Structure formats: C-alpha cells, structure tokens
Amino acid sequence: MLLASVIVIKNNARFVLIAVVITGILVLTKLYFASGPKPSPVPKQTIINVFPIGNSNMSGTATLEDIAGSGVILLKFPSLSDDNESIVPAYIHEGTCRKMGKLKYTLAVPDAGESETDLDITVDQLKQLAPLTIDLEKSLKDKTVLACGDITR
C-alpha cells in the first residue's frame, strides 16, 4: 500500500510539474506578444467612382480618407492632363447625381488631374450627411455637370 501511494505521488508530481511548465510557457508567450510593437492602424479609405455625364469623357475617382483626425478628399481624373488648361471646379452637393441639392463643400480644383481637399469633419461625419454627390462642372460660370459620383452611408 505504501508503494502504491509513493507511485501515485510521483505520478501526481510529474503531472503538477508538467502543468506548471505549460502554464509558465503560456504566461511568458502572452507577456512577450502583449509587450511587442503594436501594428499601426490601416487608414480606412472610401473610393467613390465618378462617372461621365452626357457626352463628357471625364471620369475618375474620389478617395475619402481620415488623416490626422479630419477628412481628406483626393480627386484623380486622368482625362484632365497637363495640356488641359481649363479650370474644372469640383464640389460636394446634397442629394444624388440624379437630383442634386444645394452646395455643401467646394473642393480644390484638380491640377494635372489631381487635387486634395481637407475637410473640417471626418469621413464618417461626412457620410452621415449622405446622400451627397461629388461633381465636376464645366467652369466657374458654366454649371454644366461633366462628371458625378454619389457618396452613400
């Protein structure tokens, strides 16, 4: 009986030792990964396709992204090249491309097909105002819409 008790104690001691070693490994692993470098957050982008209206061949994209706590809109229109000297204003209007409402924001005029505009609100706040449109017009005087894309929630 004494021999059986010693064997049980030895087996239990091995079990306890194995459990302590495994627990130690798990704790050290958790501490190592918890103190390691944190991955930097990937900026959340929303890309709006802006399509030609009527006979216009103007199309491009509007990328909406938060940078340093405020919304930024990057317009890219390949058809507005360096040799195109016309000023094509860009705007955000309330409503949709089918039924535009009042002007909400004036965007930077694309130069060589690109522009960047900083907003005073975040992209999520802008989307909460939807439906909105991003549109490019023929000129400052001629409000004919050449291209349009809808911003949705």
C-alpha positions in Angstrom: 0.0 0.0 0.0 2.9 2.4 0.8 4.5 1.6 -2.5 1.2 2.4 -4.3 1.0 5.7 -2.5 4.6 6.6 -3.5 3.9 5.8 -7.2 0.7 7.9 -7.1 2.6 10.8 -5.5 5.4 10.5 -8.1 2.8 10.5 -10.9 0.9 13.4 -9.4 4.2 15.3 -9.0 5.0 14.8 -12.7 1.6 16.0 -13.6 1.9 19.1 -11.5 5.4 19.8 -12.9 4.1 19.5 -16.4 1.2 21.7 -15.7 3.5 24.4 -14.1 5.8 24.3 -17.1 2.9 24.6 -19.6 1.4 27.5 -17.6 4.8 29.3 -17.5 5.2 28.9 -21.2 1.7 30.3 -21.8 2.2 33.3 -19.5 5.6 34.1 -21.0 4.2 33.9 -24.5 1.3 36.2 -23.6 3.7 38.7 -22.0 6.0 38.7 -25.0 3.3 39.3 -27.5 1.5 41.8 -25.3 4.6 44.0 -24.9 5.6 43.7 -28.6 5.1 46.5 -31.1 1.5 47.3 -32.0 0.6 47.2 -35.6 -0.2 50.7 -36.9 -3.8 51.1 -38.0 -4.5 50.9 -41.7 -6.2 54.0 -42.9 -9.8 53.4 -43.8 -10.5 54.7 -47.3 -13.6 55.0 -49.3 -13.3 55.2 -53.1 -16.1 56.9 -55.0 -16.2 56.3 -58.7 -17.1 59.5 -60.6 -18.7 58.8 -63.9 -19.0 61.0 -67.0 -22.3 62.8 -67.6 -23.7 63.3 -71.1 -21.1 63.5 -73.8 -18.3 64.2 -71.3 -15.4 61.8 -71.3 -14.4 62.9 -67.8 -14.3 60.1 -65.2 -12.1 59.4 -62.2 -12.2 58.7 -58.5 -12.6 60.5 -55.3 -10.8 58.9 -52.4 -12.1 59.8 -48.9 -9.8 59.2 -46.0 -9.2 60.5 -42.5 -5.7 61.9 -41.9 -4.8 63.4 -38.6 -8.4 63.4 -37.4 -10.1 65.1 -40.3 -11.4 64.1 -43.7 -9.4 64.4 -46.8 -10.7 64.1 -50.4 -8.3 63.2 -53.1 -9.6 63.6 -56.7 -7.9 61.8 -59.6 -9.1 62.5 -63.1 -6.7 61.1 -65.8 -8.6 63.0 -68.6 -7.5 66.3 -67.0 -3.9 66.2 -68.2 -1.3 68.9 -68.1 -2.2 70.2 -71.5 -5.8 70.8 -70.5 -5.7 74.5 -69.4 -9.4 74.7 -68.4 -10.4 75.1 -64.8 -12.8 72.4 -63.8 -14.3 73.2 -60.4 -15.3 70.3 -58.1 -18.0 70.3 -55.4 -19.9 68.3 -53.0 -23.7 68.8 -53.2 -26.5 67.4 -51.2 -28.6 64.8 -52.9 -27.7 62.4 -55.7 -26.3 62.6 -59.2 -29.9 62.3 -60.5 -31.2 65.0 -58.2 -28.6 67.4 -56.9 -29.4 69.7 -54.0 -27.6 72.7 -52.5 -23.9 73.1 -52.4 -22.2 71.7 -49.3 -18.4 71.9 -49.9 -16.2 73.5 -52.6 -13.3 71.2 -53.4 -9.8 72.1 -54.6 -9.7 72.4 -58.4 -7.9 69.5 -60.0 -4.5 70.5 -61.4 -3.0 68.0 -63.9 -5.9 65.7 -63.0 -5.4 65.7 -59.2 -6.4 67.7 -56.2 -6.6 67.3 -52.4 -9.1 69.0 -50.1 -9.0 68.9 -46.3 -12.4 68.9 -44.7 -13.4 70.2 -41.2 -15.1 66.9 -40.4 -14.2 63.2 -40.6 -15.2 60.9 -43.4 -17.7 59.2 -41.1 -19.3 62.5 -40.3 -19.4 63.3 -44.0 -21.1 60.0 -44.8 -23.7 60.7 -42.1 -24.8 63.7 -44.2 -25.5 61.4 -47.2 -26.9 61.3 -49.7 -24.2 63.6 -51.2 -22.6 63.9 -54.7 -19.1 64.7 -55.8 -19.4 66.5 -59.1 -17.1 68.4 -61.6 -18.6 71.3 -63.5 -17.6 72.8 -66.9 -16.3 76.1 -65.5 -16.9 78.6 -62.7 -19.6 80.3 -64.7 -21.0 77.3 -66.7 -22.5 74.9 -64.1 -23.0 72.1 -66.6 -22.1 68.9 -64.7 -19.3 66.9 -66.5 -18.9 64.0 -64.0 -20.7 62.9 -60.9 -20.4 60.2 -58.2 -22.7 59.5 -55.2 -21.5 59.4 -51.6 -23.6 57.0 -49.6 -23.6 55.9 -46.0 
